[in-house]
């Protein structure tokens, strides 16, 4: 039975069975392919998708936006829920491109473990390192998947050493490659004492495992040439002798990462990775709030919104908040308290996600991610409880590195543009600033690809074509401090100030000198590059 056939009421409702994890990587490391193959290995789907998939194939993919399908990249986080052997997996696929790092940071606030995907030919790359450090700050345990071993790549020992030294992380191999690239012959599953070989000869996907009692038997049982097998066994022996054995506590504390060598495209080590997640990844972890720490075993429901997504269904102008449940047993139709607004709201039609597919939630428990359809009621960072005035620690906004004026050729569409930009800002696609002087909104982004996504979605989802003009500002900083000092600063710098969508004061600096001068002239004020959402 697949997830799409399985009513959510039949899911295991023990919160300890939840494994909520993200996949992190540099662009093009194979993250989206691995996502699909994990769903395939779980039985949740029967056909993996492709960049230009059609029909049923497209619906299995985590990349659902048109721009994602055309470019073959992930530009927004997506959530997929599936079950295997009584374990319920909530997989959060995150953007790999650094231009969308803010969306990824928010997503990492909602997971209990992560899979770090590394290209065997490239090793650690910039975005991988950055996301790893975010995981480390949050004490998120990490499983490493070294991908594309069926292509030419770095020596396995060299890769292990570079990862271990580069990230200051202990590693322990779980699977080991037999050759790479044109010499690739399979993978040794160290734990289960099995050899995983291509089905139907070279170039095939992973076939049935071949068991062995001792590595010395592998050659006779598999027929792999000595010139390829012997160096692989020597490397495995060295790695086993030099690296620590797997220790569950060390893994869950974030000190040790089990390593799977594999090929997502050819399905090597994917089922083994999924089994490792089920066996080793923690269930729902405690979550810090401003007043106390919430644990998963508490009876009262609590959770926080880490993402808002508009127009996932192009046929309906929908708006869905992604809610990470932290405690309690949620039931459809419950009334929950929005701590920011101080109001109760009925969660009438909550949903689970399966890429583009949706299914109504009857019950959900701590660790689950549910979608809450709403029309502007919920924002990123909102906390929902059964009545307790509780606020989970805020999710940060980062100062944008590119600022642009948004220009309309058709002034009759000004209201549509305002609504569209507000929706995009709530999702985290962009930040929107309203200048104190002037009427044209200013958008702030981390990188140029965000501008492409914004323009594409404004046309495709709202029918509002726009163009950008360079704004006379290089960066933005939120201004915080005593009210009188803030007012004095605003009076003197009104032409360089604006408001974000929450009405918070923002200093739009024309250059680095202007920012430095403002800091010197107003030492009592804080000019914040990061603002907590709470």
N, C-alpha and C positions, 0 to 999 in steps of 0.2 A: 504494500500500500504506500502510495506516495503522499507527500505532505499535502498536495492539493486534494487528495481523496480523504485525508484524515481530519475529522472534526477536531477543533481545538479542545473540545470537552474531553476528548480521548487522550490528550497529551498527559504525560506524567506531571502531576501537580505538586510534587515534592520539590521545594525550592533548591534543595541540595543537588538536584539533577541538572540544574542550569549551568551551561558553559557559555558565557557571553564574552566574545572575543572580537578583536579587530585584526585586519591584515594590513601591515604597513610595509612600504617599500619605496624605492626610488622609481620614477617613471620607467616603464618598459622592462621592469624586472619580471613581469609575468603574474602580477597580482590578480588581475581580473580572470585570467585563465585558471589560476589556482582556485579562485572562488567557485567557478563553474565546476571544476573537477571535484572539489569537496562536496558540492551538491550531488554530483553524479555518484561519487563513492558512497554517499549516505542513502542512495535510492530515491532522493527527493526529485530528481529529474532523470530522464533516460537518454537525453541528447544534449551534448554541450553546444553552446552558442558560438557564433563567430561575429567578427566586427560588423559585417554587412549581412547579418542574419535576416531571415524572413519568417513570417507566420509564427508557428509554434516556437521556433528557435529563438526568435527575438524575445518572447515572453519569458524565457528562462534566464535572460541576461540581467546582471545587476546594473549595467549601464543602459538607462532607459531614455535619456535625453537624445534628441536628434544630433546635437553637436558631438555627444560622446560616441554615438554609433558611427558618425562620419569620420571622426578623427581617431577612433580606437583608443580613447583615453577616458579615465574616470575624472569627472569634475565635480561630483557631489557624492556625499556619503549615501549608502543605501543599506537596508537591513533585510536579512533573510532568516527565517526561523525554520528549522527542520529537526527531525528526531531520528536517532539511531540507537538501537539496543537500550532503550529506556532513558537515554541521555538527550536532553533538549538543547540544541545549539542555537544561539542567537549570534549570527555572523554579521559584523558591521564592516562593509567594504568601504574603504576611505580613498579619497583622491590621493594619487601619488605625486602629482605635480606640485611644486613648492608654491605656486601662485594660489593654491587653495589650502594652504597650511592651517588657516584659522578654522576651517570646517573640520579638518582632521584633529586639531587640538580639542575641539569641543567633543568630537566623537570619542576620543580616548578617555574623556572624563566619565564615560558611560560603560566602560568594559572592565573585565576582571583579568584578562589575559590578552596576549597579542602573538601573532605569527609574523615574524620578520622575514621577508622574502629577499634573497640576495642573488644577483646574477652571477653564475659561476665564472663568467669571463671578466667581470668587472670588480667583484669584491664589494667592499663598503663604498657607498656613494654618498654625496652630500645630504640628500633628503633622508636617506636611511639613518644616517648618523643623527640628524636633527630630531627625527621622530623617536629614535631609540632613547635619546636624552629626555624627551618628554615622558616616555614610559618609565624611565628610571626615576624621575622626580616623583612620579605617582606610585612607585614600587609595583609596577605591573610586571608579572612574570612573562618571559618571552621564550617562545619556541622558534628556532631558526630553521628555515627551509632554504637550502642552497639549490637554486633552480637552473634548468637548462644544461644539465650534465651530459645530455645527448649531443651537445655542441662542443666545439673546442673551448676549453676554459683553463683557468689556473690550476695548478697542482692542488689536490685536496688538502695536503698538509700545509701548503703555503696559504690557502684560503683560511684554514682554521687558525693559523698563527696570526694572520692579519686581522681577523675578526676579534680574536681574544685580546690581542695587544691594543688594537685600535679602539675598542670599546671597554677595555678593562673588565672583561666578562669571562668567567670560566665556561668552557664548552665541554660537552661529552657527546661523541657520535652515537647515533641510534641506527642509522643506515650508512653504508659506505659504497662508493661507486667502484665498479670494475671497468676501468678504462673510461675515457671521455671522448667526446666528438666522434670521429670515424672509428675509433677503437672502443666505443661504448658497447659493453656486452651485458650489463645488468647492474643490480644493486644487491649488496649483502645486507639482510635484515639481521643485525647483530643480536638483538634481544630474543627473537624467535628462532634463530638459527635456520634461516631460509635464504635461498638465492632467488631474486626476482629477475626474470629474464624477459626479453621482448617476445611477444606472442607471434608465431609465424616467422621467426628469424629477425635479422637486423632491421631496425627502423619501425618495428611494431610497438604497440602499446604493451603495458605490463601484463604478463601472462600468469599462469598458475605457479605458485611458489614451489621450489625444489628444496626439500628438507635435508639437513646434514647434521651430523653429531660433532664433527670436528672440521675446521677449515681445510685441513689437508685432504678432505674428501671432495672438495668442491670441483676440482679439475676433472676427476673421473666421472662425477655425477652430471656435470654440465657440458663437458667437451670444450670449455673455453681454453684458448691457446695459452701456453705457458708465458709467452712474451707479454701478454696483457694481464693475466691473472697474478703472476708472481709479484710485479710491482704493486699491484693493488693490495695484496695480502701483506706485503712488507710495510706499506703505508698504514694499513689498519693496525698492524702490530705495534708500530711506533706510536700511533695515536692512542691506542689503548694503554700503552705503558706510560706515556707522558701526561695524559689528561685524566682528570678525576672521574670516578664512577658516578653514575646518576644518583642524586640525592634529592628526594621530594621536597624536603624542607628548604634546602638551598635554592631549588628552582622557584618555589613559591615566594621566597624572600627576594627574588630578583637577582641572585648572585650567580646562578648557573643556568645555562641554556642548552637543552638537548638539541642536537643537530641532525636534520634529515637531508641527505643528498638525494635529489630527485629531478624529475622532469614533469612539470605540470601538464605540458602538452601531451606527453606520452603516458601520463597517469602513474609514473613511477614514484613510489613512496607517499602517494596522496592518501590512500586508505590507512597507511601506517601513521601518518600525521594526524588524521582524524581520530584514530584510536588513542594516540598519545594525548590529544586534547581532552578526550573523554576520561582518560585514566588519571591525568596529572593536573590539568588546569583546575583552579579553585572554583567552588561555587560562588554565589553572590557575596562579595566582601562588604565589610562595614563602610559606611559613607559618612564623611564629616559634614556636619551642619554648623551654623554659626553659634548655636547654643549647646549642642551635644553631638555625639556620634550615634548614628542609627544602624542597627544590626538587622540582618535578614530574618532572624527568627522572631522579631516583634510581630504581634498580632495585627496592629493597626497598619493600614495601607499608607505608604508614602512613596514619592518619586519625584523626579525633576525632568524638565524639558531641556534636552540638549540640542535639539534641531527642530526647525520649522521648514516645511517644504510646501510650496504652492504649485498647483497645476501638474501634479504627477499624472493625473488623468486628463488629457487634453480635451475630452468631451465634456468635462465638468470643471468649473472654476473652483476646484477644491483647495483646501488648505489644511494640512495635517501637521500636528505637533507630535514629535517622537518623544515618548515618555519612558524613561528608565525607571522601573519599579525597584525600590530599595528595601521594602519590607511589606509584610502582610499578604493577604490573598484578595486580589481584585476580582470583582464580579461585575458583569455588564449591567448598566443601569445605576451603578453606585453614584452617590453624590460626594464629590470631593471638594476640599477647601483650597482655593487659590490664595496663597499667603500674600502675594503682592497686591492683589485687588481687595483682599479681605472678604471674598464672596464665595458661596458654594456654587458648584456647577455640576450638572448631571452628565455623566459620561455614557451617552445613550448608544453609540454605535462604534465602539472601539474595534480596532483591526490589528491582525498580524500581517506581516509582509512576506511575500514570496516573490522577490524582484518586482515585476509589474503586477503580479497577482496579489489579491487581498483576500482575507478571510475574517469573518466576524469573530471577535474574542468573546467567549463565554466566561472563561476564568483565566487569570494570569497570576503569577507569583513573583517574588523577588528575583531579580536577574533578567526578567523578561523585558522586551521592548515592545510597547504597544503604540499604535497610532491613534491619536485623538483628533477626529475632524472638528474643526472650529472655524469661526469667521473673525479672526483678529483678537480672540479672547486670550489666547496663550502666546507667550513670548519665550525665547531662549532664556534659560535661567530660572523660569518659574518653578515653584515647588507646589505639589499637590499632596494633601494629607486628608485624613478623615476628620480633621477639625483642629489639630494642633497647629499653632502658629510657628511654623518651622521653616527655615530657609537653608537649603543646601548651599555649600560654598559656591560663590559666583563663578561663572564661566567667563574667561577674559576676552575682551576685544583688544585688538592690537592696532597701533597707529599705522595708517596706510602709508605706503611708499610712493604711490602715484596718485595725483589729484587731477581730475579733469572736469571741465564744465560740460553739462549735457545740453545739447541744443536741439530744438524741435524746428522742423521746417513747416509743420502744420500747427499753428497756435491753438486751433480748435481742440487739439488732443492734450492740452495741458493737464486737465484733470486725470485723464487716463495715465499720463506719464507719472503724475504724483502718486497715484495708487500703485502703479507697477514698481516704481522705485521703492516705495514703502515695503511692498511684498519682498522684493529682492534683498532689501536691507535686513528684514526680519529673518530671512533664510541665511544671511551671511555671505551672499554672492558679492555684495558690495557694502560699503558704508556710505551713507548719504548725509551731507551737511547742507544746511540752509544758511547762506551768508546773511549777516546783519544788514549789509547794504547790497542791493542787487537781487534780481529775481531768479536767475538761473541756478538750479541745484548743482552742487559739486559732489561728484562721486569719488570715493577713495578706495583704492585696491592695492593688493600686495604686488601684483604683476600684470603684464599686458594681456595674458590669456584670460584673466577675469573680465577685462573690458570686452573681449570678443564674445565671451559667454553672455555677458549682460546684453550686448547689442542683439545677439541672436535670439535671446529669450524675449526681449522687449518686442521684437517683430513677430516672432512665432506664436507667442502666448497672449500678447496684448494688442497686437496690430499697431505698434507705435515705433516707427523707424526713427532713429536718432543718429546724431553725429557728435563727435567730441571735439572740444577745443581745449588747448592747453590752459590750465588755470595758473594764475600768477603766484602759486604757492608750491612749496616743495615738500612740506610735511604738515601733520596736524598733531596737536597735543591737547588733551583734556585739561581744563584749568580747575583746580580745587583749592579751597582755603576759606578763610574768614569771609563772610558775606560782604562786608564793607570793602575789604581789599579786592575782592573779585569785581565789585561794582566799579571801583576806581580804575582797575585794569581795563575793564570793558569801555569805560568812558574815554580812555586815552587811546584805545586800539580797536575801535569799533569797525574800521574798514578791513581789519585782518581777523575778525572773529565771526563765528557762526555757531549754530546749534546742531547737535546730532538728532536722531529721530526721537530720543527720549527727552529732548530739551536741555541736555547738558551743554555747558559752554565749551567751545573748542577754539583754540588759538590756531589760525591758519598762517603758518610762518612762511614768509616770502623767500627766505634763505636761511642757512645755518647761522649766520651772524645775527639775524633778527631774533631767532630763538634763544641764542646765548645771551643777547642783550636783555630780553624779557626776563630771563632767569635771574640775571644780575640786578635788574631794576626792581624786581618784585620777589625778594628772597623769602617772603612769608607765604608765597603761593607755590603750589606743586603743579608742574607741567608734566602730565602723565602720558607715557608711551603705551601703557597698558591700563585698561579700565575694567574692573571686575563687574560682571553682571550679577545682580542678586535681586 
